[in-house]
């Protein structure tokens, strides 16, 4: 049961949206997903409350430094994928969650502030490798990308990442109304009505392609660090 963590020390990078899209797409394929909602805003917990029961998805709210490892241990027998949504802040919980992960996804919009927040996550990853000999696989996912316009700022971000030899997913998360509405309406993209949400088909295609790319990087057979340490 792989552990996939979404991390950026800056809030508003599209982290929670990316985490929820991945979780719902994995669940749609039949995978059992447990989301650890460690973001104090608790957007995913709120989504879960208004959605009612979503097949194959469990959400654990109020995740703390003291409880995170226990949550993973206690739920691993009934979980295929763990997804951790962290706060937009650099703290001990972030470092701990990253250390327990099989893959860290770093959401970045096309702006310098998001890039700096992502760079701080890369620093934590580098410190873990240097000080503890733990290398965590990681990738950047570009978020809230305009489907029609490639901005200069986005190109700068891509260049900076290329210079640091950081993997960037081929599938960016495009700015779509459906990705915002899911938090207001609950449910999944598949529950929405095409006549009420613009470009719903394209949003579904985008989310599916994103999840498929992540699954290739983090196959279900991956064994999380918690189990290896047990």
N, C-alpha and C positions, 0 to 999 in steps of 0.2 A: 504494500500500500504506500505509494509514493507520497511525499509531503511537498507541496508546491506553495511557496510563500510569495506574496506580492508586497514589494517594499519600495518606498521612496520617502526620504525624510521630509520632503515638501508635500503638504496637502494639496488636493485639487489636481493631481496628476492623472486622474482617471484610474487609479488603483482599484477602488471598490467596484467600479463598473466592469473592469477587466476580470476581476475575481469572480463576480457573479455570472458573467457571460460564460466563463470557462466551466463553472460549476454546473450551470443549467444544461450546457451542451453535453458535458460528460454524463450527467444524469439521464439525458434523453437517449443516450446509447445503451443505457442499462447499468452503467457503473454506479456503485454506491458512493456517495460523496458526503463527507463531513466538513462543514465550514467552521473554522474557528474565527469568530468575529472579535478581533483584538483591537479594533478601531473604536475609540471612545464615542464616536458619533453614532455607532451601531446602525448604520444604514441597512446592512444585510439582515440584521435581526429584525428591524422594522419591516423590511420586505417580506421576511418569512412569516411574521405575525399577520400581515394583511393578506398573504397568499393562501393561508390555510395549509393543508398538507400537500407538499410537493413530492411526488414519487422519487425515491432514491436520494433525497437530500435531507440531512439533519444539520441544524445550526446550533452551535454552542456560543452563548453570549458571555460577556464579562470574563474574558480570558486574561489571566494575569501571569506575571513571572513565576509565581508559586504554583500555578495550576496547569500551565501549558503542557508540561511533560506528562502529567497524569492524564490529561484529556486525550493525548495521543495514545498512551498505553491502554487506557480503558476502552477505547473505541476502535482499536486496530482490527479486531476480529470481525467487525461488521462494516468495515470501510474499505473501499477500493482506492479512493483518492482522498487525501486530506488537502484542504485549501485554507491557507492562513491569510487573513486580511489584517494588515498592521496599521497602526496609527502613522500619520505623516510627521513623525518625529524620531530623532535618533536617541535611543535609550537602550537600557539593558535587555528589555523584552525583545526588541528588534534583533539584537545580537544573538540572543538565545534561540529565537525562532529560526534565524538564518542558519545557525549551527545544527539545528535539527532537520534541516530541509534537504531534499534530494535535488531540488531546483528552485532557484530564486528568479522570479520575473520582476523586472524593474520597469514600470510604466513611465514613459516620458512624453510630454507634449513637446511641440516644436518651440520651446522657449528656453532661455538661458537658465532661469531659476529652476525649472524642472531638471535640467541637465546637471546642475550643481547638486540638487537633492539626490539624483541618481548616482553621481560621483561619490557621495558620502556612503552610499550602500556598497559601492565597489571598494571603498576603503575598508569597510568592515570585512568584506570577503577576503581582501588581501591580508588583513591582520590575522584572520582565522587561519589562513594558509601558512603565514609566516610564523606565528606564535604557537599554534597548536597542530600544525601539519594537516589541517582539515581543508580539503578543497571542495567547494560547493559549486556545482555547475550552475550557470546563470545566463540570462539573456535579457535584452531590452525589448520591450514592446512599445512601439510608437502609438500614442493614443490621441483621440479627438482630432484626427487628421481630416482636413477638408478634402472631400472627394474630388473637388475640381481644381483646387489651387495648391501648389507646392510652394510654401513660403521660404524666404531666404533663411529665416531662423531655423526652420526644420532642416535645411541643407547643412547649416552650421553644426547642428546637433549631430547629424549623421557623420559629418567629417570628424568631429571630436571623438565619437565612438570608434570610428574606423582607425584613428590614430592610436587608440588604446587597445586595439584588437578585441573589442567587445562584440559579441554576437548580437545582431539585431534580427528579430523575426521578420520573415518576408511578408507576413500578414500584419499590416497596421490595423488598429481599431479606428474605423472611420466615425466621424461625428454623425450620429443618426438620432432622429426623434425617438425611435423605439427604445434606444438604450437609456434615454432619460425617463421615458414613460413607464418602464418596467418597475421603477422604484415607487412610482405613484400608484400604479394599478395593481401591482403584485403579479404573481404567476410567472410565466415564461414567454419568450417571443412567440412560441407556438400557440399561446392562448389569445394573442391579439388579433384584431380584425383588420384585414388589409384596407378596408374602406374607411377606417378611422385613423390609421397611422401611415404617414407618408413613407414610401420606399421600404415597406416592411420586408419585402422579398429580398432586397439588397442587404438589409440589416441581418436577416437570417443567414444569408450566404456568407457575410463577413464573420459572424460569430462562429459558424460552422468551420470555416477555413482556419480561423484562429485556434479553435480547439483541436482540430486535426493536426496542425503544426506542432502544438504543445505536446500532444500525445506521441508524436514521433520522437520528440526530444526526451520525453519522460514516459516510457512505456509502462504499462500496468505491472509488468514483472519486476520493476524496480523495487528494491528493498530499502525501507527508510532507515536512517541512522539510529533511531531508537531501537529498532529490532536488532540491528547489528551489535548494538552495545549490550543487549539483554543476554 
